[in-house]
C-alpha cells in the first residue's frame, strides 16, 4: 500500500485453512477434480495415491473453496487456457477499480 498499488496479490496456499480470507477483498481459487489433484501430487512429490489422498483430505474441498471464492479458475486444461482465465479475471478487476 505504501507503494500506491491498488492491488496486492497473495499466493497463500493455506489462506482458507488459516481463516485469513476475511482480510482479503477478493479470494481467487484454483480447482481441479480430486483425481487430477491426486495424480499431480503423486507426480510432483513422489507420494503414493493413499498419501496424496490424505493430503487432500486435510485441506478444504473444491466445494468449500468455491463457496468463498470471488473468482474460480480451473487449471485442468492447457496452461494457455488457465492464462486466459487469469487475464479475464485481472481485466475484470482492473475495470472495477477504474484502471
N, C-alpha and C positions, 0 to 999 in steps of 0.2 A: 504494500500500500504506500509505503514511503516513496516508491519509485513513480507513483502516479498511475500504475497499471490498474485497469478496471477489472481484469480477470487474473486470478491466481489459480493455477491447476495443481491439485494434489494427486499424486499417484499413490494411493493408500489402499493396498490390498485388503486390509482389515478394518477399513473405515466403518463399515456397517457393524461388524462384530464388536468393535470397540464403542459403538454408540456415538460416534463423532458426527454423524450426518446432520445433526441439529446445528452444527457450526458452519454448515455449507449452504449457500444459496441454491445450488443445484447439485444433484448426485447423478453421475453417469455410471452406468454399469455395463459390463460386457458379459454376454451369456453364450453358452454352447450347451447342447444336450449333455446329460451326465455321461453317456457312453463315450462321447468325444473328449470330455474332460478327463476321464479315466485313461483313455488312450494317450493323451498328451502328457499326463503326469508320468505314466509308465515310460514313455519315450524320453522325456526330459530328465527325469530324476532317477531312472532305473528302479522304480518301485514295482512291486507286484500289483496285480489287479486288486487284491484284497487291501493292500496298504493304500493304494490310490483311493479306493472307495472309502476307507476310514478317514483319510484326509478330507475328502469332500463332505463326509458326514459331520465333520467338526466345524464346517463353515455354513453360512446361510445358503439356502437353496436358491435356485433361479427364481422361483416364485416369490420368495421373500425379498430378494434383491429388486425385482421388477416392481413390487408393491411400493417401494420407497423411492424409486428412480424417477428423475425428471427426463432422462434420456436413456434409451436402451440400445445397445449396439451388439449385433451378433458377429462373432469372429469365426463363424463356422466355415465361411467360404474363402475364396481367394483374398489375399491381403489388399488387393486393389478395391474390392467391394467394401471391406472394412474401412479403408481410407475414404471412400466416397461417403459412407455413413458419418464419419467424423467430420468431414468437410461440410456436409449439410447441417450437422448439429452446431458447428462453430459459426457458420453463416447465420443460422437462426439466432444464436446467442448474440452475435455482433449486431444484428438488426434490432433485437430487443434492447440492447444497450445504446443504440443510436450511433454505432460506429460504422 
